[in-house]
Amino acid sequence: MLALRLLNVVAPAYFLCICLVTFALQLFLFLPSMRQDPAAARLFPPALLHGALFLFLSTNALGNYVLVIQNSPDDLDACRGPWAGRAPCPPPSTHFCRVCARVTLRHDHHCFFTGNCIGSRNMRNFVLFCLYTSLACLYSMVAGVAYISAVLSISFAHPLAFLTLLPTSISQFFSGAVLGSEMFVILMLYLWFAVGLACAGFCCHQLLLILRGQTRHQARKGVAVRARPWRKNLQEVFGKRWLLGLLVPMLNVGGESSKLRDK
């Protein structure tokens, strides 16, 4: 239990450190290297387009990250609170989280990178957090590859060029051909690639469970769920304003769970 509590503190700090390093590399290395070519007449400079796109992805990722932390799943004690008896408390998918030390409704899993349980109130924000974190990491990897390609004059036309980049760069680093800052960017490329793929996998798996109307806890325990149309399952999690939630970090507004709490 002590190891889980420690991981619940270390994992969010690790994620925030990656965010700070990514912002620093984008601001001080990638953006200055995308200066506009004087011979090319463009309406928008490449640095401006790159900065706007990265700001959009990172704002949505961090915004939904904060909302996941702020909006904890409903505690089972809420069923005995002020609105007890006004609406039935859903008994299925309740689970006691040892890290949070509470019983939550519609429990999906405990996310150590957010230090919070994922349930009915923050499921939408968690899915969007995984989506935009994956896009921001993969986009940073593409920008980093373009930077390394320009600085070290490396061609990534061959499919295996990215796989052989790390061992080749390590040998060149110890021989003095590669600077420390360039080696650090190369290491971050592989970290962005790993985090981006992991978040994309979490997002796809979570969307599949949402379409089936099932939580990860239910799938792990083999609990059967009532068959419902997939559109209704999506609306229960994402609400009616799902398009606005894709563009701006916001609470889960318009879903059935939010309507139940408002009664």
Contacts in CASP RR format, 6 or more apart in sequence:
PFRMAT RR
TARGET T0000
AUTHOR 0000-0000-0000
METHOD contacts of the structure
MODEL  1
MLALRLLNVVAPAYFLCICLVTFALQLFLFLPSMRQDPAAARLFPPALLH
GALFLFLSTNALGNYVLVIQNSPDDLDACRGPWAGRAPCPPPSTHFCRVC
ARVTLRHDHHCFFTGNCIGSRNMRNFVLFCLYTSLACLYSMVAGVAYISA
VLSISFAHPLAFLTLLPTSISQFFSGAVLGSEMFVILMLYLWFAVGLACA
GFCCHQLLLILRGQTRHQARKGVAVRARPWRKNLQEVFGKRWLLGLLVPM
LNVGGESSKLRDK
1 98 0 8 1.000
4 98 0 8 1.000
4 99 0 8 1.000
4 112 0 8 1.000
5 99 0 8 1.000
7 112 0 8 1.000
8 99 0 8 1.000
8 112 0 8 1.000
8 115 0 8 1.000
11 112 0 8 1.000
11 113 0 8 1.000
11 115 0 8 1.000
12 112 0 8 1.000
12 113 0 8 1.000
12 114 0 8 1.000
12 115 0 8 1.000
14 113 0 8 1.000
15 65 0 8 1.000
15 113 0 8 1.000
18 191 0 8 1.000
18 195 0 8 1.000
19 58 0 8 1.000
19 62 0 8 1.000
21 188 0 8 1.000
22 58 0 8 1.000
22 136 0 8 1.000
22 137 0 8 1.000
22 140 0 8 1.000
22 188 0 8 1.000
22 192 0 8 1.000
23 58 0 8 1.000
25 140 0 8 1.000
25 144 0 8 1.000
25 185 0 8 1.000
25 188 0 8 1.000
26 51 0 8 1.000
26 54 0 8 1.000
26 140 0 8 1.000
26 143 0 8 1.000
29 147 0 8 1.000
29 181 0 8 1.000
29 185 0 8 1.000
30 50 0 8 1.000
30 140 0 8 1.000
30 143 0 8 1.000
30 144 0 8 1.000
30 146 0 8 1.000
30 147 0 8 1.000
31 47 0 8 1.000
31 50 0 8 1.000
31 51 0 8 1.000
32 47 0 8 1.000
33 147 0 8 1.000
33 150 0 8 1.000
33 151 0 8 1.000
34 45 0 8 1.000
34 46 0 8 1.000
34 47 0 8 1.000
34 50 0 8 1.000
35 45 0 8 1.000
35 47 0 8 1.000
36 42 0 8 1.000
36 45 0 8 1.000
36 46 0 8 1.000
36 47 0 8 1.000
50 143 0 8 1.000
53 139 0 8 1.000
54 136 0 8 1.000
54 139 0 8 1.000
54 140 0 8 1.000
54 143 0 8 1.000
57 132 0 8 1.000
57 135 0 8 1.000
57 136 0 8 1.000
57 139 0 8 1.000
58 132 0 8 1.000
58 136 0 8 1.000
59 249 0 8 1.000
60 128 0 8 1.000
60 132 0 8 1.000
60 247 0 8 1.000
60 248 0 8 1.000
60 249 0 8 1.000
61 129 0 8 1.000
61 132 0 8 1.000
61 133 0 8 1.000
61 135 0 8 1.000
61 136 0 8 1.000
63 129 0 8 1.000
63 249 0 8 1.000
64 125 0 8 1.000
64 126 0 8 1.000
64 128 0 8 1.000
64 129 0 8 1.000
64 132 0 8 1.000
64 249 0 8 1.000
65 114 0 8 1.000
65 129 0 8 1.000
65 133 0 8 1.000
66 249 0 8 1.000
67 122 0 8 1.000
67 125 0 8 1.000
67 249 0 8 1.000
67 250 0 8 1.000
67 251 0 8 1.000
68 111 0 8 1.000
68 114 0 8 1.000
68 116 0 8 1.000
68 118 0 8 1.000
68 122 0 8 1.000
68 125 0 8 1.000
68 126 0 8 1.000
68 129 0 8 1.000
69 114 0 8 1.000
69 115 0 8 1.000
69 116 0 8 1.000
71 121 0 8 1.000
71 122 0 8 1.000
71 125 0 8 1.000
71 251 0 8 1.000
71 252 0 8 1.000
72 100 0 8 1.000
72 104 0 8 1.000
72 116 0 8 1.000
72 117 0 8 1.000
72 121 0 8 1.000
72 122 0 8 1.000
73 104 0 8 1.000
73 105 0 8 1.000
73 106 0 8 1.000
73 107 0 8 1.000
73 117 0 8 1.000
73 118 0 8 1.000
73 119 0 8 1.000
73 120 0 8 1.000
73 121 0 8 1.000
73 122 0 8 1.000
74 104 0 8 1.000
74 105 0 8 1.000
74 106 0 8 1.000
74 120 0 8 1.000
74 121 0 8 1.000
74 261 0 8 1.000
75 102 0 8 1.000
75 103 0 8 1.000
75 104 0 8 1.000
75 105 0 8 1.000
76 89 0 8 1.000
76 94 0 8 1.000
76 102 0 8 1.000
76 103 0 8 1.000
76 104 0 8 1.000
76 105 0 8 1.000
77 102 0 8 1.000
77 103 0 8 1.000
78 89 0 8 1.000
78 105 0 8 1.000
79 89 0 8 1.000
83 261 0 8 1.000
83 263 0 8 1.000
86 263 0 8 1.000
87 260 0 8 1.000
87 263 0 8 1.000
89 105 0 8 1.000
90 105 0 8 1.000
90 106 0 8 1.000
92 218 0 8 1.000
92 223 0 8 1.000
92 225 0 8 1.000
93 105 0 8 1.000
93 106 0 8 1.000
93 107 0 8 1.000
93 215 0 8 1.000
93 217 0 8 1.000
93 218 0 8 1.000
93 223 0 8 1.000
94 103 0 8 1.000
94 104 0 8 1.000
94 105 0 8 1.000
94 107 0 8 1.000
95 103 0 8 1.000
95 104 0 8 1.000
95 107 0 8 1.000
95 217 0 8 1.000
96 102 0 8 1.000
96 103 0 8 1.000
97 103 0 8 1.000
97 104 0 8 1.000
97 107 0 8 1.000
97 110 0 8 1.000
97 117 0 8 1.000
99 110 0 8 1.000
99 115 0 8 1.000
99 117 0 8 1.000
100 110 0 8 1.000
100 116 0 8 1.000
100 117 0 8 1.000
104 117 0 8 1.000
104 119 0 8 1.000
105 119 0 8 1.000
105 120 0 8 1.000
106 119 0 8 1.000
106 120 0 8 1.000
106 123 0 8 1.000
106 215 0 8 1.000
106 257 0 8 1.000
107 117 0 8 1.000
107 118 0 8 1.000
107 119 0 8 1.000
107 215 0 8 1.000
107 217 0 8 1.000
108 117 0 8 1.000
108 118 0 8 1.000
108 119 0 8 1.000
108 123 0 8 1.000
108 206 0 8 1.000
108 209 0 8 1.000
108 215 0 8 1.000
108 216 0 8 1.000
108 217 0 8 1.000
109 117 0 8 1.000
109 118 0 8 1.000
109 215 0 8 1.000
109 216 0 8 1.000
109 217 0 8 1.000
110 116 0 8 1.000
110 117 0 8 1.000
110 118 0 8 1.000
111 117 0 8 1.000
111 118 0 8 1.000
111 126 0 8 1.000
114 126 0 8 1.000
114 129 0 8 1.000
116 122 0 8 1.000
118 126 0 8 1.000
119 126 0 8 1.000
119 215 0 8 1.000
120 257 0 8 1.000
121 252 0 8 1.000
121 257 0 8 1.000
122 252 0 8 1.000
123 206 0 8 1.000
123 210 0 8 1.000
123 237 0 8 1.000
123 252 0 8 1.000
124 237 0 8 1.000
124 238 0 8 1.000
124 239 0 8 1.000
124 245 0 8 1.000
124 252 0 8 1.000
125 249 0 8 1.000
125 251 0 8 1.000
125 252 0 8 1.000
126 206 0 8 1.000
127 203 0 8 1.000
127 206 0 8 1.000
127 207 0 8 1.000
127 210 0 8 1.000
127 237 0 8 1.000
128 245 0 8 1.000
128 246 0 8 1.000
128 249 0 8 1.000
130 199 0 8 1.000
130 200 0 8 1.000
130 201 0 8 1.000
130 202 0 8 1.000
130 203 0 8 1.000
130 206 0 8 1.000
131 199 0 8 1.000
131 200 0 8 1.000
131 203 0 8 1.000
133 195 0 8 1.000
133 196 0 8 1.000
133 199 0 8 1.000
134 195 0 8 1.000
134 196 0 8 1.000
134 197 0 8 1.000
134 199 0 8 1.000
134 200 0 8 1.000
134 201 0 8 1.000
134 203 0 8 1.000
137 192 0 8 1.000
137 193 0 8 1.000
137 195 0 8 1.000
137 196 0 8 1.000
137 199 0 8 1.000
138 192 0 8 1.000
138 193 0 8 1.000
138 196 0 8 1.000
138 200 0 8 1.000
140 188 0 8 1.000
140 192 0 8 1.000
141 189 0 8 1.000
141 192 0 8 1.000
141 193 0 8 1.000
141 196 0 8 1.000
144 185 0 8 1.000
144 188 0 8 1.000
144 189 0 8 1.000
145 156 0 8 1.000
145 162 0 8 1.000
145 189 0 8 1.000
147 185 0 8 1.000
148 154 0 8 1.000
148 165 0 8 1.000
148 182 0 8 1.000
148 185 0 8 1.000
148 186 0 8 1.000
148 189 0 8 1.000
149 155 0 8 1.000
149 156 0 8 1.000
151 182 0 8 1.000
152 178 0 8 1.000
152 182 0 8 1.000
154 161 0 8 1.000
154 165 0 8 1.000
155 161 0 8 1.000
156 162 0 8 1.000
162 189 0 8 1.000
165 186 0 8 1.000
165 189 0 8 1.000
166 186 0 8 1.000
166 187 0 8 1.000
166 190 0 8 1.000
169 178 0 8 1.000
169 182 0 8 1.000
169 183 0 8 1.000
169 186 0 8 1.000
170 183 0 8 1.000
172 178 0 8 1.000
173 180 0 8 1.000
173 183 0 8 1.000
178 186 0 8 1.000
205 216 0 8 1.000
206 216 0 8 1.000
209 215 0 8 1.000
209 216 0 8 1.000
209 219 0 8 1.000
210 233 0 8 1.000
210 234 0 8 1.000
210 237 0 8 1.000
211 230 0 8 1.000
211 233 0 8 1.000
211 234 0 8 1.000
212 225 0 8 1.000
212 230 0 8 1.000
212 233 0 8 1.000
213 225 0 8 1.000
213 228 0 8 1.000
213 233 0 8 1.000
213 236 0 8 1.000
214 223 0 8 1.000
214 225 0 8 1.000
217 223 0 8 1.000
218 225 0 8 1.000
234 242 0 8 1.000
235 242 0 8 1.000
235 255 0 8 1.000
235 256 0 8 1.000
236 255 0 8 1.000
236 256 0 8 1.000
236 257 0 8 1.000
237 252 0 8 1.000
237 255 0 8 1.000
238 245 0 8 1.000
238 252 0 8 1.000
238 255 0 8 1.000
239 252 0 8 1.000
239 253 0 8 1.000
239 254 0 8 1.000
239 255 0 8 1.000
239 256 0 8 1.000
239 258 0 8 1.000
240 254 0 8 1.000
240 255 0 8 1.000
241 250 0 8 1.000
241 253 0 8 1.000
241 254 0 8 1.000
244 250 0 8 1.000
251 258 0 8 1.000
252 258 0 8 1.000
END
